[in-house]
Protein backbone atom coordinates (compact mmCIF):
# COMPACT_ATOMS: atom_id res chain seq x y z
CA UNK A 1 0.00 0.00 0.00
CA UNK A 2 1.52 3.42 -0.92
CA UNK A 3 2.68 5.51 2.01
CA UNK A 4 0.28 8.40 1.38
CA UNK A 5 -2.68 6.04 1.19
CA UNK A 6 -1.62 4.29 4.38
CA UNK A 7 -1.33 7.61 6.23
CA UNK A 8 -4.68 8.76 4.82
CA UNK A 9 -6.40 5.60 6.02
CA UNK A 10 -4.78 5.96 9.44
CA UNK A 11 -6.13 9.50 9.74
CA UNK A 12 -9.54 8.34 8.64
CA UNK A 13 -9.46 5.70 11.33
CA UNK A 14 -9.04 8.45 13.93
CA UNK A 15 -12.54 9.63 13.16
CA UNK A 16 -13.86 6.22 14.19
CA UNK A 17 -11.96 6.09 17.46
CA UNK A 18 -14.63 7.81 19.60
CA UNK A 19 -17.01 5.00 18.60
CA UNK A 20 -14.23 2.50 19.24
CA UNK A 21 -13.69 3.91 22.71
CA UNK A 22 -17.41 3.57 23.44
CA UNK A 23 -17.43 -0.01 22.21
CA UNK A 24 -14.36 -0.82 24.29
CA UNK A 25 -16.04 0.68 27.34
CA UNK A 26 -19.03 -1.58 26.78
CA UNK A 27 -16.71 -4.60 26.42
CA UNK A 28 -16.23 -7.09 23.63
CA UNK A 29 -15.13 -10.67 23.11
CA UNK A 30 -13.05 -12.05 25.96
CA UNK A 31 -13.31 -8.69 27.71
CA UNK A 32 -17.07 -9.07 28.41
CA UNK A 33 -16.67 -11.95 30.82
CA UNK A 34 -13.72 -10.31 32.56
CA UNK A 35 -15.58 -7.04 33.02
CA UNK A 36 -18.77 -8.70 34.19
CA UNK A 37 -17.13 -10.97 36.70
CA UNK A 38 -14.47 -8.51 37.87
CA UNK A 39 -11.05 -9.53 39.09
CA UNK A 40 -12.20 -13.08 39.99
CA UNK A 41 -11.99 -14.09 36.31
CA UNK A 42 -8.55 -15.13 35.12
CA UNK A 43 -7.58 -13.25 31.91
CA UNK A 44 -7.36 -15.57 28.92
CA UNK A 45 -4.97 -13.56 26.70
CA UNK A 46 -1.36 -13.26 27.86
CA UNK A 47 0.81 -10.49 26.41
CA UNK A 48 4.51 -11.31 26.78
CA UNK A 49 6.56 -8.17 27.33
CA UNK A 50 10.28 -7.56 27.83
CA UNK A 51 11.03 -7.25 31.53
CA UNK A 52 11.85 -3.59 32.24
CA UNK A 53 14.58 -3.96 34.83
CA UNK A 54 14.92 -1.27 37.46
CA UNK A 55 13.91 1.95 35.71
CA UNK A 56 11.41 3.58 33.39
CA UNK A 57 7.67 3.54 32.69
CA UNK A 58 7.49 -0.22 32.22
CA UNK A 59 9.20 -0.81 35.56
CA UNK A 60 6.70 1.43 37.36
CA UNK A 61 3.85 -0.23 35.47
CA UNK A 62 5.12 -3.64 36.57
CA UNK A 63 5.54 -2.51 40.18
CA UNK A 64 2.08 -0.97 40.40
CA UNK A 65 0.21 -3.49 38.25
CA UNK A 66 -0.84 -0.67 35.93
CA UNK A 67 -0.80 -2.72 32.73
CA UNK A 68 -2.76 -5.62 34.18
CA UNK A 69 -5.39 -3.22 35.51
CA UNK A 70 -5.73 -1.60 32.09
CA UNK A 71 -5.85 -4.89 30.18
CA UNK A 72 -8.18 -6.81 32.53
CA UNK A 73 -11.41 -5.47 30.91
CA UNK A 74 -10.12 -6.93 27.63
CA UNK A 75 -9.50 -10.34 29.21
CA UNK A 76 -5.73 -9.87 28.99
CA UNK A 77 -2.72 -9.63 31.27
CA UNK A 78 1.05 -9.15 31.11
CA UNK A 79 3.76 -11.77 31.45
CA UNK A 80 7.18 -10.18 31.96
CA UNK A 81 9.92 -11.98 30.03
CA UNK A 82 13.62 -11.88 30.92
CA UNK A 83 15.50 -10.98 27.74
CA UNK A 84 18.88 -9.83 26.48
CA UNK A 85 19.42 -6.04 26.50
CA UNK A 86 19.33 -5.75 22.68
CA UNK A 87 16.24 -6.20 20.50
CA UNK A 88 18.35 -8.01 17.90
CA UNK A 89 19.39 -10.61 20.48
CA UNK A 90 15.77 -11.61 21.09
CA UNK A 91 14.61 -12.50 17.58
CA UNK A 92 14.39 -16.21 18.43
CA UNK A 93 11.97 -15.36 21.25
CA UNK A 94 9.73 -13.47 18.83
CA UNK A 95 9.87 -16.35 16.34
CA UNK A 96 8.93 -18.93 18.96
CA UNK A 97 6.11 -16.85 20.43
CA UNK A 98 7.93 -16.46 23.76
CA UNK A 99 8.01 -12.66 23.38
CA UNK A 100 5.31 -10.36 21.98
CA UNK A 101 6.38 -6.80 22.78
CA UNK A 102 9.65 -4.92 23.10
CA UNK A 103 11.05 -1.46 22.90
CA UNK A 104 13.89 -0.92 20.49
CA UNK A 105 14.84 1.18 17.50
CA UNK A 106 14.21 1.20 13.76
CA UNK A 107 17.44 -0.61 12.87
CA UNK A 108 16.89 -3.98 14.61
CA UNK A 109 13.32 -4.16 13.27
CA UNK A 110 14.71 -3.62 9.76
CA UNK A 111 17.14 -6.46 10.45
CA UNK A 112 14.39 -8.67 11.86
CA UNK A 113 12.07 -8.24 8.89
CA UNK A 114 14.90 -8.93 6.47
CA UNK A 115 15.28 -12.30 8.25
CA UNK A 116 11.52 -12.96 8.06
CA UNK A 117 10.93 -12.40 11.78
CA UNK A 118 7.32 -11.19 11.90
CA UNK A 119 7.46 -8.03 14.00
CA UNK A 120 6.04 -4.57 13.26
CA UNK A 121 6.36 -1.09 14.74
CA UNK A 122 3.25 0.50 16.25
CA UNK A 123 4.68 3.66 17.83
CA UNK A 124 7.66 6.01 17.73
CA UNK A 125 9.23 8.24 20.40
CA UNK A 126 11.09 11.34 19.31
CA UNK A 127 14.78 11.41 20.30
CA UNK A 128 15.94 13.13 23.48
CA UNK A 129 19.53 14.36 23.66
CA UNK A 130 20.97 11.53 21.56
CA UNK A 131 24.02 10.97 23.74
CA UNK A 132 22.97 7.65 25.23
CA UNK A 133 24.31 5.70 22.27
CA UNK A 134 27.43 6.03 20.15
CA UNK A 135 30.95 4.75 19.59
CA UNK A 136 33.53 4.37 22.35
CA UNK A 137 37.16 3.32 22.02
CA UNK A 138 39.45 1.56 24.46
CA UNK A 139 41.98 3.90 26.09
CA UNK A 140 44.87 1.76 24.80
CA UNK A 141 43.68 1.88 21.17
CA UNK A 142 44.79 5.47 20.64
CA UNK A 143 41.48 6.19 18.90
CA UNK A 144 40.18 9.70 19.57
CA UNK A 145 38.05 10.37 16.50
CA UNK A 146 36.07 8.44 13.90
CA UNK A 147 38.84 8.59 11.26
CA UNK A 148 41.12 6.73 13.68
CA UNK A 149 38.92 3.64 13.22
CA UNK A 150 40.62 2.86 9.89
CA UNK A 151 42.34 -0.52 10.21
CA UNK A 152 40.75 -1.16 13.61
CA UNK A 153 38.18 -3.61 14.95
CA UNK A 154 34.82 -2.37 16.20
CA UNK A 155 32.17 -4.49 17.93
CA UNK A 156 28.63 -4.08 16.58
CA UNK A 157 25.37 -5.95 16.95
CA UNK A 158 24.83 -6.70 13.29
CA UNK A 159 21.79 -5.45 11.35
CA UNK A 160 20.85 -3.40 14.40
CA UNK A 161 21.72 -0.18 16.22
CA UNK A 162 25.43 -0.82 16.67
CA UNK A 163 25.96 -1.47 12.97
CA UNK A 164 23.77 1.47 11.98
CA UNK A 165 25.72 3.86 14.23
CA UNK A 166 29.00 2.59 12.78
CA UNK A 167 27.94 2.92 9.15
CA UNK A 168 26.43 6.35 9.74
CA UNK A 169 29.59 7.60 11.48
CA UNK A 170 31.87 6.25 8.73
CA UNK A 171 29.62 7.68 6.03
CA UNK A 172 29.70 11.10 7.67
CA UNK A 173 33.51 10.96 7.95
CA UNK A 174 33.89 9.85 4.33
CA UNK A 175 35.58 6.58 5.28
CA UNK A 176 34.97 3.52 3.06
CA UNK A 177 33.16 0.92 5.12
CA UNK A 178 35.58 -1.85 4.22
CA UNK A 179 38.47 0.00 5.88
CA UNK A 180 37.07 -0.78 9.34
CA UNK A 181 36.52 -4.34 10.55
CA UNK A 182 33.04 -4.78 12.02
CA UNK A 183 32.94 -7.63 14.55
CA UNK A 184 29.44 -9.00 15.10
CA UNK A 185 28.80 -9.32 18.85
CA UNK A 186 25.74 -8.89 21.04
CA UNK A 187 26.15 -6.49 24.01
CA UNK A 188 27.18 -9.05 26.66
CA UNK A 189 29.93 -10.52 24.47
CA UNK A 190 30.89 -7.09 23.15
CA UNK A 191 31.36 -5.78 26.70
CA UNK A 192 33.78 -8.60 27.42
CA UNK A 193 35.66 -8.15 24.16
CA UNK A 194 35.91 -4.41 24.74
CA UNK A 195 37.16 -4.70 28.31
CA UNK A 196 39.82 -7.28 27.37
CA UNK A 197 41.06 -5.41 24.29
CA UNK A 198 39.88 -7.99 21.75
CA UNK A 199 38.26 -5.11 19.88
CA UNK A 200 39.46 -1.52 19.63
CA UNK A 201 36.05 0.13 19.74
CA UNK A 202 32.40 -0.59 20.37
CA UNK A 203 29.21 0.86 18.92
CA UNK A 204 26.79 0.53 21.80
CA UNK A 205 23.73 2.01 23.47
CA UNK A 206 21.83 2.66 26.70
CA UNK A 207 23.12 1.06 29.94
CA UNK A 208 26.02 -0.95 28.40
CA UNK A 209 27.24 2.22 26.68
CA UNK A 210 27.04 4.33 29.82
CA UNK A 211 28.75 1.65 31.91
CA UNK A 212 31.61 1.31 29.43
CA UNK A 213 32.06 5.10 29.39
CA UNK A 214 32.09 5.17 33.18
CA UNK A 215 34.92 2.61 33.15
CA UNK A 216 37.11 4.82 30.97
CA UNK A 217 35.88 4.25 27.41
CA UNK A 218 36.73 7.14 25.07
CA UNK A 219 33.62 8.53 23.36
CA UNK A 220 34.36 9.37 19.73
CA UNK A 221 30.82 9.74 18.34
CA UNK A 222 27.23 9.88 19.53
CA UNK A 223 23.94 9.50 17.74
CA UNK A 224 23.59 13.27 18.01
CA UNK A 225 26.97 13.95 16.36
CA UNK A 226 26.32 11.60 13.42
CA UNK A 227 22.75 12.74 12.71
CA UNK A 228 21.18 9.39 13.56
CA UNK A 229 17.64 8.71 12.35
CA UNK A 230 17.36 5.50 14.38
CA UNK A 231 14.54 6.55 16.68
CA UNK A 232 13.09 4.65 19.63
CA UNK A 233 10.06 2.47 18.87
CA UNK A 234 7.52 0.04 20.30
CA UNK A 235 7.33 -3.21 18.33
CA UNK A 236 4.90 -6.13 18.52
CA UNK A 237 4.87 -9.61 17.13
CA UNK A 238 2.68 -9.29 14.05
CA UNK A 239 0.47 -12.27 14.94
CA UNK A 240 -0.53 -10.53 18.18
CA UNK A 241 -1.38 -7.33 16.33
CA UNK A 242 -3.56 -9.21 13.89
CA UNK A 243 -5.31 -11.20 16.61
CA UNK A 244 -5.80 -8.53 19.29
CA UNK A 245 -5.24 -4.97 18.07
CA UNK A 246 -7.39 -3.83 21.00
CA UNK A 247 -4.86 -5.21 23.47
CA UNK A 248 -1.98 -3.59 21.58
CA UNK A 249 -3.75 -0.22 21.55
CA UNK A 250 -4.54 -0.40 25.28
CA UNK A 251 -0.93 -1.35 26.02
CA UNK A 252 0.29 1.68 24.07
CA UNK A 253 -2.25 3.97 25.74
CA UNK A 254 -1.06 2.80 29.17
CA UNK A 255 2.59 3.29 28.20
CA UNK A 256 1.78 6.81 27.02
CA UNK A 257 0.13 7.65 30.35
CA UNK A 258 3.06 6.29 32.33
CA UNK A 259 5.54 8.24 30.20
CA UNK A 260 3.57 11.43 30.81
CA UNK A 261 3.74 10.68 34.52
CA UNK A 262 7.49 10.13 34.27
CA UNK A 263 7.91 13.61 32.85
CA UNK A 264 6.17 15.06 35.90
CA UNK A 265 7.79 12.85 38.53
CA UNK A 266 11.02 11.43 37.05
CA UNK A 267 12.55 10.53 40.42
CA UNK A 268 9.95 7.80 40.95
CA UNK A 269 10.99 6.16 37.67
CA UNK A 270 14.56 5.40 38.70
CA UNK A 271 15.69 2.61 41.06
CA UNK A 272 12.12 1.34 40.97
CA UNK A 273 12.74 -2.04 42.62
CA UNK A 274 16.24 -1.71 44.03
CA UNK A 275 17.77 1.38 45.62
CA UNK A 276 21.22 -0.21 45.94
CA UNK A 277 23.16 -2.89 44.13
CA UNK A 278 24.37 -3.46 40.57
CA UNK A 279 21.07 -2.41 38.94
CA UNK A 280 20.71 0.80 40.98
CA UNK A 281 22.03 4.17 39.84
CA UNK A 282 23.65 6.76 42.08
CA UNK A 283 25.51 10.04 41.91
CA UNK A 284 25.90 11.73 38.54
CA UNK A 285 24.44 8.81 36.59
CA UNK A 286 21.26 8.91 38.68
CA UNK A 287 20.96 12.67 38.30
CA UNK A 288 21.44 12.36 34.55
CA UNK A 289 18.84 9.60 34.29
CA UNK A 290 16.32 11.65 36.25
CA UNK A 291 16.88 14.65 33.97
CA UNK A 292 16.41 12.50 30.87
CA UNK A 293 13.20 11.12 32.37
CA UNK A 294 11.93 14.66 32.80
CA UNK A 295 12.45 15.19 29.07
CA UNK A 296 11.10 11.80 27.95
CA UNK A 297 8.98 11.92 24.82
CA UNK A 298 5.67 10.08 24.73
CA UNK A 299 5.39 7.22 22.19
CA UNK A 300 3.01 8.17 19.39
CA UNK A 301 1.59 6.81 16.19
CA UNK A 302 3.94 7.23 13.18
CA UNK A 303 3.86 10.33 10.98
CA UNK A 304 5.08 11.05 7.46
CA UNK A 305 8.42 12.23 8.88
CA UNK A 306 8.85 8.85 10.58
CA UNK A 307 8.31 7.08 7.27
CA UNK A 308 11.22 9.07 5.83
CA UNK A 309 13.48 8.39 8.83
CA UNK A 310 12.92 4.65 8.90
CA UNK A 311 13.48 4.49 5.14
CA UNK A 312 16.83 6.22 5.70
CA UNK A 313 17.86 3.44 8.10
CA UNK A 314 16.59 0.64 5.86
CA UNK A 315 18.19 2.18 2.79
CA UNK A 316 21.61 2.45 4.43
CA UNK A 317 21.48 -1.21 5.42
CA UNK A 318 20.34 -2.42 2.00
CA UNK A 319 22.79 -0.27 0.02
CA UNK A 320 25.67 -1.74 2.00
CA UNK A 321 24.53 -5.39 1.99
CA UNK A 322 23.77 -5.50 5.71
CA UNK A 323 20.41 -6.92 4.66
CA UNK A 324 19.87 -9.02 1.56
CA UNK A 325 16.52 -7.59 0.48
CA UNK A 326 14.95 -4.15 0.55
CA UNK A 327 12.61 -3.30 3.41
CA UNK A 328 10.18 -0.41 3.09
CA UNK A 329 8.53 1.85 5.65
CA UNK A 330 5.19 0.25 4.78
CA UNK A 331 6.68 -3.13 5.73
CA UNK A 332 7.88 -1.80 9.08
CA UNK A 333 4.90 0.19 10.38
CA UNK A 334 1.68 -1.52 11.40
CA UNK A 335 -1.52 0.57 10.84
CA UNK A 336 -2.84 -0.09 14.35
CA UNK A 337 -5.49 2.63 14.43
CA UNK A 338 -7.03 1.35 11.22
CA UNK A 339 -6.88 -2.31 12.32
CA UNK A 340 -8.35 -1.45 15.72
CA UNK A 341 -11.36 0.23 14.14
CA UNK A 342 -11.90 -2.76 11.84
CA UNK A 343 -11.56 -5.21 14.74
CA UNK A 344 -14.06 -3.41 16.95
CA UNK A 345 -16.60 -3.30 14.15
CA UNK A 346 -16.49 -7.10 13.86
CA UNK A 347 -17.26 -7.75 17.52
CA UNK A 348 -20.73 -9.18 18.30
CA UNK A 349 -21.74 -6.27 20.53
CA UNK A 350 -20.30 -3.50 18.35
CA UNK A 351 -23.69 -1.86 18.15
CA UNK A 352 -23.88 -1.16 21.88
BELLIN-V75796 format. One record per pair of residues at least 24 apart in sequence whose C-alpha atoms are under 7 Angstrom apart, sorted by the first residue. I is the first residue (numbers start at 1). J is the second residue. Records with the same first field share a line. If there is no record, write none. Layout:
# BELLIN-V75796
I: J ; J
This chain:
# BELLIN-V75796
3: 330
9: 338
10: 335 ; 337 ; 338
13: 337 ; 338 ; 341
14: 337
16: 341
17: 341
20: 341 ; 344
23: 350 ; 352
26: 352
28: 347 ; 349
29: 347
30: 74 ; 75
31: 73 ; 74 ; 75
34: 72 ; 73 ; 74 ; 75
35: 73
43: 72 ; 75 ; 76 ; 77
44: 75 ; 76
45: 75 ; 76 ; 77
46: 76 ; 77 ; 78 ; 79
47: 77 ; 78 ; 79 ; 100
48: 78 ; 79 ; 80 ; 81 ; 98 ; 99 ; 100 ; 101
49: 78 ; 79 ; 80 ; 81 ; 99 ; 100 ; 101 ; 102
50: 80 ; 81 ; 82 ; 83 ; 101 ; 102
51: 80 ; 81 ; 82 ; 83
54: 270 ; 271 ; 272 ; 273 ; 274 ; 279
55: 269 ; 270 ; 271 ; 272
56: 269 ; 270
57: 255 ; 258 ; 259 ; 262 ; 269
59: 272
60: 269 ; 272
67: 251 ; 254
71: 247 ; 250
74: 247
86: 187
88: 160
89: 186
91: 117
94: 237
100: 236 ; 237 ; 240
101: 235 ; 236 ; 237
102: 234 ; 235 ; 236
103: 233 ; 234 ; 235
104: 232 ; 233 ; 234
105: 230 ; 231 ; 232 ; 233
106: 230 ; 231 ; 232 ; 233 ; 310
107: 159 ; 160 ; 161 ; 164 ; 230 ; 313
108: 159 ; 160 ; 161
110: 314 ; 327
111: 159 ; 160 ; 323
114: 323 ; 324 ; 325 ; 327
118: 237 ; 238
119: 235 ; 236 ; 237 ; 238
120: 235 ; 236 ; 237 ; 238 ; 332 ; 333 ; 334
121: 233 ; 234 ; 235 ; 236 ; 332 ; 333 ; 334
122: 234 ; 235 ; 301 ; 333 ; 334 ; 336
123: 233 ; 234 ; 299 ; 300 ; 301 ; 302
124: 231 ; 232 ; 233 ; 234 ; 299 ; 300 ; 301 ; 302
125: 231 ; 232 ; 233 ; 297 ; 298 ; 299 ; 300
126: 231 ; 232 ; 297
127: 231
128: 295 ; 296
130: 222 ; 223 ; 224
131: 222 ; 223 ; 224
132: 205 ; 206 ; 210
133: 204 ; 205 ; 206 ; 209 ; 222 ; 223
134: 165 ; 203 ; 204 ; 205 ; 221 ; 222 ; 223
135: 201 ; 202 ; 203 ; 204 ; 219 ; 220 ; 221 ; 222
136: 201 ; 202 ; 203 ; 217 ; 218 ; 219 ; 220
137: 200 ; 201 ; 202 ; 217 ; 218 ; 219
138: 194 ; 200 ; 201 ; 217 ; 218
139: 216 ; 217 ; 218
141: 200
144: 218 ; 220
145: 220
146: 173 ; 220 ; 221
147: 173
149: 180
150: 179 ; 180
151: 179 ; 180 ; 181
152: 180 ; 181 ; 200
153: 180 ; 181 ; 182 ; 183 ; 199 ; 200 ; 201
154: 181 ; 182 ; 183 ; 199 ; 200 ; 201 ; 202
155: 182 ; 183 ; 184 ; 185 ; 190 ; 199 ; 201 ; 202 ; 203
156: 182 ; 183 ; 184 ; 185 ; 202 ; 203
157: 184 ; 185 ; 186
158: 184
159: 322 ; 323
162: 203 ; 204
165: 203 ; 223
166: 203
168: 226
169: 226
172: 226
229: 309 ; 313
230: 313
245: 336 ; 339 ; 340
246: 340
256: 298 ; 299
259: 296 ; 298
260: 298
262: 293 ; 294
263: 293 ; 294 ; 295 ; 296
264: 294
266: 290 ; 293 ; 294
